[in-house]
Amino acid sequence: MGGLVLNEEFFHMRCCAHILNLVVNDGLRELTDSITSIHNAVRFVRSSPHRQARFKECIDFASISSRNLVFLDVPTRWNSTYIMLEATKKFQLAFDKLEFEDSSYLDYFGLAGPPTVEHWDKARDFVKFLKMFYEATKIFSSFLHVTIHIAFHQLEIISCEIEKGCMENNSNFRTRGLEMRRKYDKYWGNALNTNQFLYFGVILDPQYKFKYVDWSFNDMYKYDHQFANNLSTCVKQNLTKMYNWYVAAYEQQHKQTQSSAEQFGNCSTRGITNPIKLPCHMARRYAFKAHLKEKSYFDQKNELETYLPIGHMSCQFA
C-alpha cells in the first residue's frame, strides 16, 4: 500500500515501560527513608563473607526457612528495588537479631539507626502495591511475542489500583496514590494523548471488541461518565478512520492490479503460432465472477460495524 498507516498519525508510540517507571518513581518518593534504611541493611550483610555467615546464623535462630538470601537493588531501577523489598521483608526478625549479635551493625548506620518497625511496615504494604507494576513492566518489556493486545489490560488494572490507593484511609498511601494518579493522567489519562493502537489491539481481539473498551472506560472513570463516553467516542472515530484508510488503500491497490492484468491481456501475440483463447462465453463467465467477488467486498454495509459490537468471552483472560 505504500506509506505509513493514516499518514504517520499514530506512528509515535511512547514507551509504556518508561511511563510506568515515571509513575512508580513518583510513588516511591514518599518511601525514601524506608527504602534507604533497608537498602543499607542489605548492603551491610552483603559487604563481606563474615557478615553473611553471621546473618545466616540469625536466620536459623529466627527459624526462617528460605533458600535465597537478601538481594541488593540498583537505586536507579525501581523494579530491582521491588525485588529487594520482596526478598528482604521475610528476614525482618533476622535483621532485628543481628542488632544484638553484631555490634558493627548498629555502628554502620550511625545516628540514623537500622530499619525500624515503621520502615518495615511501610515497605511491606507498598510491596503489595508494587507487584502489579512489576508484572506490567515485564509484559511491556517483552520482545519475544506481540503484546499490543494485552497492553490496555495492564493500563486499566493500574488505573483502578491507583484509584484505590487515592481512597485509602492511610494518609501516606493516599498521598502516594495522588502523585501517581497525576503522572498516570499526564500520559494515559486522555485518549487524545495516548496512541490509539493501545485500544485498537484490544478491540481487534475477538474476545473483547469495542464493548469491552467502552465498559473499561466507564469503570476506570466511574466518577466522570461524560469523560469516559468522550474517550469511547474518540477511540471509535479513530478506529473507523483507520478502517476507511485501509479500504481506500485496498481500492487503489486493486485498481492498479486490475489495470496491470488488462494490459497483460491486451499485449501482442506476435510470434505465437496458436495462442490459447477462451471461448467468449467462458471469458465473460470468468469476468462476471470476478465482478461479483469485487462487488460483494465493497457492497458490505461496513465490516467494521459488523465486527465491533460484542466479543466472545471465555473463562481465560489475557
C-alpha positions, 0 to 999 in steps of 0.5 A: 500500500505504500506509506505509513498507516493514516499518514504517520498519525499514530506512528509515535508510540511512547514507551509504556515501560518508561511511563510506568517507571515515571509513575512508580518513581513518583510513588516511591518518593514518599518511601525514601527513608524506608527504602534507604534504611533497608537498602543499607541493611542489605548492603551491610550483610552483603559487604563481606563473607563474615557478615553473611555467615553471621546473618545466616546464623540469625536466620536459623535462630529466627527459624526462617526457612528460605533458600535465597538470601537478601538481594541488593537493588540498583537505586536507579531501577525501581523494579530491582528495588521491588525485588529487594523489598520482596526478598528482604521483608521475610528476614525482618526478625533476622535483621532485628537479631543481628542488632544484638549479635553484631555490634558493627551493625548498629555502628554502620548506620550511625545516628540514623539507626537500622530499619525500624518497625515503621520502615518495615511496615511501610515497605511491606504494604507498598510491596503489595502495591508494587507487584502489579507494576512489576508484572506490567513492566515485564509484559511491556518489556517483552520482545519475544511475542506481540503484546499490543493486545494485552497492553490496555489490560495492564493500563486499566488494572493500574488505573483502578489500583491507583484509584484505590490507593487515592481512597485509602484511609492511610494518609501516606498511601493516599498521598502516594496514590495522588502523585501517581494518579497525576503522572498516570493522567499526564500520559494515559489519562486522555485518549487524545494523548495516548496512541490509539493502537493501545485500544485498537489491539484490544478491540481487534481481539475477538474476545473483547471488541469495542464493548469491552473498551467502552465498559473499561472506560466507564469503570476506570472513570466511574466518577466522570461518565461524560469523560469516559463516553468522550474517550469511547467516542474518540477511540471509535472515530479513530478506529473507523478512520483507520478502517476507511484508510485501509479500504481506500488503500485496498481500492487503489491497490486493486485498481492498479492490479486490475489495470496491470492484468488488462494490459497483460491481456491486451499485449501482442501475440506476435510470434505465437503460432496458436495462442490459447483463447477462451471461448467468449462465453467462458471469458465473460463467465470468468469476468462476471465472477470476478465482478461479483467477488469485487462487488460483494467486498465493497457492497458490505454495509461496513465490516467494521460495524459488523465486527465491533459490537460484542466479543466472545468471552471465555473463562481465560483472560489475557 
